[in-house]
Amino acid sequence: MPDVLLHLRSDARDNRDRILEVAREVFAADGLDVPMREIARRAEVGPATLYRHFPTKENLVTVAFQQQMRACTTIVDEGLADPDPWRGFRTVIERVCELHALDRGFTAAFISAFPKAIDFAGAREDQLAKLATLSSRAIRAGTLRPDFVMDDLYLLIMANSGIRGTTPAATLAAARRFAALMIQSFRVQPLTVPLPPAARLGLTRHQSSSR
């Protein structure tokens, strides 16, 4: 891909960069069902220009979220390399929640099936296989509850993507608190440890009070 970019004219590179920027914003706000023509319109390019750079939506999604996918791969690899399987598992949950909370478009792409997006699907399957290995190690170590299944991870990612803070900082804070709650529920013997600070999520005082 970098070699291809080197041979693009400056105006073509500008168009490509603008398409990717708009695609990330649109996918994050409206999901992956936004038509390609709408992305072209918002990027102020013609459909032919869009399809010249990205022949399919699968290709556009794959390129748009390459950086996030690489970050996710690094998170999982570092967790798997941790000699303490519970600590590795816990750290992965914390960092994955942070990553996905700040980019709903990436979450939608991650949990969607793109059979033609071979690179994206391959990276995702590799990460899930490594996470399955890590969770098995934590179960054998007696720290992760034995009834944990990989569907629980999907459930966590989907629930985490629904967090809506009043600001990006509030969303991130809420994701960290949610991750802490889930980690405690995953542990064989939950530890009573302080949770990260709560975040403002736009609830009224009556709704947010349990007293």
N, C-alpha and C positions, 0 to 999 in steps of 0.2 A: 504493500500500500504506500509507504513513503516514497518509493521510486516512481510510482505513478503520479504522486502529487508534485514531484520535482518537475515533471514535464508539462504540468498544467500552466496555462497562461495566468497572469495575475488576476484577470477578471473572472476566469473560470474558477480559480481557487477561492475568490471572494464569494462567488455564487455558492460554491460547495459548502464553505464555512457558514454562510448565512442559512442555507437549507438545514444544516445540522443543528445550528443554534435554535432555529424555529421548531424543528422536529422535537428536540428535547423539551422545550417549553410546552408545546402542544400535547405531547404524550404525557407529560407530568400533570397537566391540568385536566385533560379530557380523555386520557386513556389511549389505547392503540387503535381504536376504531375510526379515528379521524381520517377522512379520505386523503389520498395523496394530492389530489388537486387543491384541496384546502391548504395543505402544507405549502404547496407551490405558490398559492395566492398570498399567503401571509409572508412568505419569503420574498415576494415580489419578483418571482421568476416564472417563466412559462413552464407548462407541464413537460414539454419536450426537454427543457434544460434539467428539470428534476429527474426525469427518467434516464437521461444520458449519464448522470452521476450515480443514480441509484435505481437500477432497473426494476426492483421489486420493493415492496414495503419491508419484507424480511431483511433485505440487504440494508435498507435505511436504518431499521431498528438495530441491527447488529453493529453497524458503524457508529451510530449515535451513542450507544452505551458501551463501547469498547473500554473506555477508561474505568467505568464503574465495574465492569466484569473483571478487569485486571485487578482492581482493588479488592473485589470479593474473593478472587482466587488467592491473593496474597494473605488475606485474613484467614482463610481456611487452611492454607499451607502452614502458616505460623502456628495455628491452633493444633494441627496434627503433629507438628514438630515438638510441641511442649512435652517434656517428660512426665508431667502431671496431667493425666487425661481429663480430670474434672476441671482443672484450671484452664486447660486448652479449650474445652467445650464451653465453659462459662465465658471466656474471652471472645470466642467466636459469636456467641449469642449477643453479647453486648455490642460488638462492633458491627455486626450485620444489621441489628436493629437501628443503629445510628445511620448507617449507609442507606438503608431502604427508607427510613423516615424522611430523609431530605430529598428523595427523588422517587415519587410515585410512578413516574414513567418507567424507571428501571425495574421497580417491583412488578409492574404489569408485564413487562417484557420477560422477566425472569420466570414468572409462573405461567406464561403462555406457551403454547406449543407452536414452534416454527419449524416444521419438518424440513423446509428448504434452507433455513439458516443454519447450515451444518456447523460452522465455527462456534456460533453462539450456543446452540444446543449441546455441542460436544463439551464446551467449557462448563456449562451448567451440570451436565451429567457427571463430569469428572469431580466437580465440587461436591455434589450430593454423595458420590461414592466415598469420597474422603471423609465427609461428615458422618456417614454410616459407620465407617471404620472407627472414627473418633468416639462416637457414641457407644459403640460396642466395647471399646476399651474402658470407658467410664463406667459402664454397667458392670463389667468384670471386676473393676476396682472397688465396686460396692458404693459408689458415690452417686451415680445416675440411676434413677428409679428403673427397675427392670421392665416395666410395662411401657417405657418410652418407645415410640415408633417414629419413623421419618415423617409421617403425616402430621405429627405434632409440630414439626419444624415448619411445614407448609402453613399450618394454622397460625403459628406465631407470625410468620412473614405477612400473611394476609391481614391479620388483626393489626399488626404494627403499621401497615400502610394506611390504615384508616384514621390514624392519629392526625388531628388538625389543631395545631396551636394557633394562638393569636399572632405569633411571629415565628420565623424560622428557629429562633433560639428557644422559644417555648415548645415548639414541636420536637426539637432535639432533646430538651429536658424531659418531656413526657415520654419519649421513646426510651430514654435511659431508665426512667422509673418503671416503665412497663417491662423492660428487659430484666430488671432486678426482681420484679414480682414473678416473672416466668421462671427465672433461674431458681428461685426458692421453691417453686412448685415442682421443678424437675429433680431436685435433690432428694435422695433417699431420706435423709433426716434434715428437714429444713432448719437452717440456722436463723435465730432471731438477730438479724443485723439491721442497722438503720438503712432505710431506703433513700435513694437520691431525692433531692427536693422535688416537691410537686410543681407542676407548671400550670399556668393559666390557659384554659382551653375554651374560654368563651362562655362558660356556664354562668348562670345567675347565682347570686349568693344563696338563694333557697335551694337550687338544684345541687350546688357543690357542698352543702352542709349536710352532715349525717347526724347531727345532734338535734 
